[in-house]
Amino acid sequence: MSPSRPIPEEYDYIICGGGTSGCVIAARLASQTKASVLLLEAGRDAGTAPDVLVPGKYVHQLSADLEGLWQLPTVPQKELLDREIVFLRGRQLGGSSAVNYMALARGPAADYDEWARLTGDDQWSWKNILPTMKQLEAFRPERPKGFEEYASPEMSNHGSSGPLKVGFGDEMSPGVETFFKACREIGIPVCPDNNSGNPVGVGLAQFNNGGGIRWYAANGYLSTNARNEMPRLTILTNTSTDKIVFEGAKAVGVIAFDHHSNSSSEYRCRKEIIVCQGTFGSPQLLMLSGVGPKEHLSSMGISCVLDNKNVGQNMLDHSILTIEYRVDDRILAHNQIFENLELLSQADAQYAKDKTGPHNVFGTSGSVAFPKISRLFESPEFDHLDEATQRFMLEPSRPSAEIWLGSGPAAFLNGKPDESYITHELLLQNNLSKGHVSLESADPRVLPRVDPHFLEHPFDKRIAIETVREAVAIGKASAYSSTIRHMVHGPMGDSDENILDFIRANLGQGYHSLGTCKMGPASDENIVVDQQFRVVGLKGLRVADLSVCPILTCNHTQINAYLIGEKCAEALICKVDGIDGAHL
């Protein structure tokens, strides 16, 4: 985007990355202070790809809209038959909130209490973070008819005037009731509000959608109308941040690259630079700028500004598997819509008319189970964990896994678009394997090297095996007897070896990577930033995105990205106002 007004060369604040957290910080600073703010985003502007707003096209988008995505291949994963996994992330204003599943899943209260414990900062405890969660929402309490038992939130836990419209899916796919019955049949309880702080059970998820469109960081915080009321905010899209400029230990500016003109510019900063380039981009930018492990930087020919061995380390992620079934063709699935031109044309026309119909159904609009799997805690792998980790895993509100009902096949393709399929999507929680991000080159145009070390911790294998068993049990429940014809994608047997063979061949990334610029107290030798997002050992530089998370939360981590953006903005605004931001 080229601003209609001249571009200054100096700003009070420069935000590197217009993803979820970056949009929040930019909007809050520009609307609540008199500071000048520059927001730099490597990808496109919001609104240039209207399909982003169409809820039912979220899966199609991840395969067809490559312009709006970062595609980061991993190194071969030794526990996954040396497969390379491609990590997809949003490359546009709004970041991954523009391309995700739209589930606004807070996760268990215990996770935020653990976050507070790990950072030594009570602002991250559930009781203190809940007001910020409510501040995000314009919650719509309307519930799909007939599903009230699975969607009965306490309104005191939700907000009503925030920038993101949040609520339940407007339309349900056929078969949702069967999934609920099958989950209950195998002993999973009902969860009336999985955003209450205890998500364990089966129920309807809540989404950031409303009026038939996706609500995300760009249109929620930086809509055209909002920008018109922020004259001190400059947004440059298609503009990468290549390097942070230092004078001694103080960050004073950035070198930015305009992809349209193929030219570089330097922008100076009077106050602070905030890095919001995500779990992969933020450590990469720090290292390109000389902040990171000295030996690694030296091997790339980069002068070291600050030696910090933790930059790029401590990466955690969920991981994904799918179990897929051929079902009764009366259950219309998304694969039929997108592969049948007549059905697609009808869906397009209906959505254009009033934003209803198949394009307003995503997945099955929110049928999800968060089971607590007792078999995990009876395993030798669990017995070998330290006592603190065991206690945390056993906490009653922490689910062992997440299982969604999806519409259409995900991995199984047979060239028969008229046939109907459903998918049980398994998001593996509580993974303990730690990965890392490093530089592949000193050239900022070269993607970083990503190694998640999937399944290298023994407990992660046990989590995956027992989650697959749980999903298979759901599919075998008598509730599904008249719906499911047969499994088309799943394990060949029930032994650990059979299931692990299936896992090794099919496990994928969970889209929830975090931790590579870990937050913590000064006493933690593994940190990159302190509790106020300040890069330890430097001045005028903060990191605020999922890379700072000290814990892999049992949720969909976009909520963390919003919370981090809000909390960092609070800290900066308090500083502007001369208030001590140490305990917001």
Order of alpha helices (4+ residues) and beta strands (2+ residues): beta-alpha-beta-alpha-beta-beta-alpha-alpha-beta-beta-alpha-beta-beta-beta-alpha-alpha-beta-beta-beta-beta-alpha-beta-alpha-beta-beta-alpha-alpha-beta-alpha-alpha-beta-beta-beta-beta-alpha-beta-alpha-beta-beta-alpha
